[in-house]
Each structure stands twice: as C-alpha cells, then as structure tokens.
Amino acid sequence: MTWRPALPNSAVLRHDRVRGADLLLLPERVVVLRGSAGRVLRLCDGSRAVPEIVDALASSFPGAPVATQVPEFLKKLREGGWLR
C-alpha cells in the first residue's frame, strides 16, 4: 500500500501574517515552518501519495532536489507524529 500522508485530526496548518510564516498547530505546541515546508504540508491531504507530492513540487521547483528531500522530510514528520 502506498502512503498518502495527512495531518492528524489534532493538527492545523495556518499562515501567520504577522510572522510571514506558516505554522503547524499541534496540541500544546506551535511549530514555525521554514522555507517550503508549509507548501509541502498543504499537499499532504490524504489524497496524494508521496510520489504525487514529489511530482507536484518538482513542477513548481524545477532543478530542486525534491525527489530525495521531500520523502525524507515527510518520513521525519511521520516519525515525530506530525503526519499520519
């Protein structure tokens, strides 16, 4: 079965206009996301498999090493309980 990452029900992704950054709101924790992390997490809605997320980002960021970095990033978030 192919993993289709999604935020857990207890997590919310928001954009903070004051900070100009995306935030991941978790129970008793706020994570300020840097770079393109928010854009990656917005694609994690449970409908796309990891290769589909990589393809979507590769078309937006040609030449960027998304094929190696994004799966590793998602794996770390999953291990941390920030993705299901």
FINUSE-561624 format. One record per residue: residue number from 1; x, y, z of N, C-alpha, C, O in turn. Coordinates in steps of 0.1 Angstrom, whole numbers. Layout:
BEGIN
SITE; NUM; X; Y; Z; X; Y; Z; X; Y; Z; X; Y; Z;
...
This chain:
BEGIN
SITE; 1; 8; -12; 0; 0; 0; 0; 9; 12; 0; 19; 13; 7;
SITE; 2; 5; 22; -7; 12; 35; -8; 7; 45; 2; -5; 47; 4;
SITE; 3; 17; 51; 9; 14; 60; 19; 9; 73; 13; 15; 79; 4;
SITE; 4; -3; 78; 18; -9; 90; 15; -9; 99; 27; -19; 99; 35;
SITE; 5; 2; 107; 29; 3; 115; 42; -8; 125; 44; -13; 131; 34;
SITE; 6; -12; 127; 56; -22; 136; 60; -19; 141; 74; -13; 134; 82;
SITE; 7; -23; 153; 77; -21; 158; 91; -31; 151; 100; -42; 147; 96;
SITE; 8; -27; 148; 112; -36; 142; 122; -48; 151; 125; -46; 163; 123;
SITE; 9; -59; 146; 130; -70; 155; 133; -67; 165; 143; -73; 176; 144;
SITE; 10; -57; 163; 151; -53; 173; 162; -44; 184; 157; -40; 193; 165;
SITE; 11; -40; 183; 144; -31; 193; 139; -38; 203; 129; -47; 198; 122;
SITE; 12; -33; 215; 129; -39; 225; 120; -28; 233; 113; -18; 237; 120;
SITE; 13; -28; 235; 100; -18; 243; 93; -24; 257; 91; -35; 258; 85;
SITE; 14; -17; 267; 95; -22; 281; 94; -10; 290; 89; 1; 286; 90;
SITE; 15; -14; 301; 82; -4; 311; 79; -5; 323; 88; -16; 328; 90;
SITE; 16; 6; 326; 94; 6; 338; 103; 11; 350; 96; 23; 351; 92;
SITE; 17; 2; 359; 93; 6; 371; 86; 16; 380; 93; 24; 386; 87;
SITE; 18; 15; 380; 106; 25; 388; 114; 39; 383; 112; 48; 391; 110;
SITE; 19; 41; 370; 113; 54; 364; 112; 58; 362; 97; 70; 361; 94;
SITE; 20; 48; 362; 89; 50; 359; 75; 55; 345; 73; 63; 342; 64;
SITE; 21; 49; 336; 81; 54; 322; 81; 42; 313; 83; 31; 317; 88;
SITE; 22; 43; 300; 78; 33; 290; 80; 36; 284; 94; 47; 283; 98;
SITE; 23; 25; 281; 101; 26; 275; 114; 18; 261; 114; 8; 260; 108;
SITE; 24; 24; 252; 121; 17; 239; 123; 13; 239; 138; 22; 239; 147;
SITE; 25; 0; 239; 140; -5; 240; 154; -8; 226; 158; -17; 219; 152;
SITE; 26; -2; 222; 169; -3; 208; 174; -8; 210; 189; -6; 221; 195;
SITE; 27; -13; 200; 195; -17; 201; 209; -5; 205; 217; 5; 199; 218;
SITE; 28; -6; 216; 224; 4; 222; 233; 17; 225; 226; 27; 226; 233;
SITE; 29; 16; 228; 213; 29; 231; 206; 25; 239; 193; 15; 236; 186;
SITE; 30; 34; 248; 190; 33; 256; 177; 46; 254; 171; 57; 258; 177;
SITE; 31; 46; 250; 158; 59; 248; 150; 59; 259; 139; 50; 259; 131;
SITE; 32; 69; 267; 139; 70; 277; 128; 78; 270; 117; 89; 265; 119;
SITE; 33; 71; 269; 106; 77; 262; 94; 85; 271; 86; 81; 283; 84;
SITE; 34; 96; 266; 81; 106; 274; 73; 106; 270; 59; 102; 258; 55;
SITE; 35; 110; 279; 50; 112; 275; 36; 98; 271; 30; 88; 277; 32;
SITE; 36; 99; 260; 23; 87; 255; 16; 80; 244; 24; 71; 237; 18;
SITE; 37; 83; 243; 37; 76; 232; 45; 61; 233; 45; 54; 223; 44;
SITE; 38; 56; 245; 46; 42; 247; 46; 35; 243; 32; 25; 237; 32;
SITE; 39; 42; 246; 22; 37; 243; 8; 37; 227; 7; 28; 222; 1;
SITE; 40; 47; 221; 12; 47; 206; 12; 36; 200; 20; 29; 191; 16;
SITE; 41; 34; 206; 32; 23; 200; 41; 9; 203; 35; 0; 195; 38;
SITE; 42; 8; 214; 28; -6; 216; 22; -9; 206; 12; -21; 203; 9;
SITE; 43; 1; 199; 6; -2; 188; -3; -5; 175; 4; -9; 165; -2;
SITE; 44; -3; 175; 17; -5; 162; 25; -19; 162; 30; -22; 165; 42;
SITE; 45; -29; 159; 21; -43; 160; 25; -49; 146; 25; -61; 144; 26;
SITE; 46; -41; 135; 23; -45; 122; 24; -50; 116; 10; -53; 105; 9;
SITE; 47; -50; 125; 0; -55; 121; -13; -43; 118; -22; -45; 111; -32;
SITE; 48; -31; 123; -19; -20; 122; -28; -9; 112; -21; -7; 113; -9;
SITE; 49; -4; 104; -29; 7; 95; -25; 20; 104; -25; 21; 114; -32;
SITE; 50; 30; 99; -18; 43; 106; -18; 48; 109; -32; 53; 121; -34;
SITE; 51; 49; 100; -41; 54; 103; -55; 45; 114; -61; 51; 122; -69;
SITE; 52; 33; 115; -59; 24; 126; -65; 28; 139; -58; 28; 149; -65;
SITE; 53; 31; 139; -46; 35; 152; -39; 48; 156; -45; 50; 168; -48;
SITE; 54; 58; 147; -46; 71; 150; -52; 69; 155; -66; 75; 165; -70;
SITE; 55; 61; 149; -74; 58; 154; -88; 53; 168; -88; 57; 177; -96;
SITE; 56; 43; 171; -80; 37; 184; -79; 47; 195; -75; 48; 206; -81;
SITE; 57; 56; 192; -66; 66; 201; -62; 77; 202; -72; 83; 213; -74;
SITE; 58; 81; 191; -79; 91; 192; -89; 87; 201; -101; 95; 208; -106;
SITE; 59; 74; 201; -104; 70; 210; -114; 70; 225; -110; 72; 234; -118;
SITE; 60; 68; 227; -97; 69; 241; -92; 83; 246; -89; 86; 258; -90;
SITE; 61; 92; 236; -86; 106; 240; -83; 116; 232; -92; 123; 223; -87;
SITE; 62; 116; 235; -105; 125; 227; -114; 139; 228; -110; 144; 239; -106;
SITE; 63; 146; 217; -110; 160; 217; -106; 163; 215; -91; 174; 212; -88;
SITE; 64; 152; 216; -83; 154; 214; -69; 154; 199; -66; 148; 191; -73;
SITE; 65; 162; 195; -56; 163; 180; -52; 151; 175; -45; 152; 168; -35;
SITE; 66; 138; 178; -49; 126; 174; -42; 125; 158; -42; 119; 153; -32;
SITE; 67; 130; 151; -52; 128; 137; -52; 135; 130; -40; 131; 119; -36;
SITE; 68; 145; 136; -35; 152; 130; -24; 149; 137; -11; 147; 130; 0;
SITE; 69; 147; 150; -11; 145; 157; 2; 130; 156; 7; 129; 154; 19;
SITE; 70; 121; 156; -2; 107; 156; 3; 103; 143; 10; 97; 143; 20;
SITE; 71; 106; 131; 4; 103; 119; 10; 109; 118; 24; 103; 113; 34;
SITE; 72; 122; 122; 25; 129; 122; 38; 122; 131; 48; 120; 127; 60;
SITE; 73; 119; 143; 44; 112; 153; 52; 98; 147; 57; 95; 148; 69;
SITE; 74; 91; 141; 49; 78; 135; 52; 80; 124; 62; 72; 122; 71;
SITE; 75; 90; 116; 60; 93; 104; 69; 96; 109; 83; 91; 103; 92;
SITE; 76; 104; 120; 84; 107; 125; 97; 95; 131; 104; 93; 129; 116;
SITE; 77; 86; 137; 97; 74; 143; 103; 65; 131; 107; 58; 132; 118;
SITE; 78; 64; 120; 100; 56; 109; 103; 62; 103; 116; 54; 99; 125;
SITE; 79; 75; 101; 117; 81; 95; 129; 79; 104; 141; 78; 99; 152;
SITE; 80; 78; 117; 139; 75; 126; 150; 60; 127; 154; 57; 134; 164;
SITE; 81; 52; 120; 146; 38; 120; 149; 30; 132; 143; 19; 135; 147;
SITE; 82; 37; 140; 135; 31; 152; 129; 23; 149; 116; 16; 157; 111;
SITE; 83; 25; 137; 111; 17; 132; 99; 13; 118; 102; 19; 110; 110;
SITE; 84; 1; 115; 96; -3; 101; 97; -4; 94; 83; -7; 83; 82;
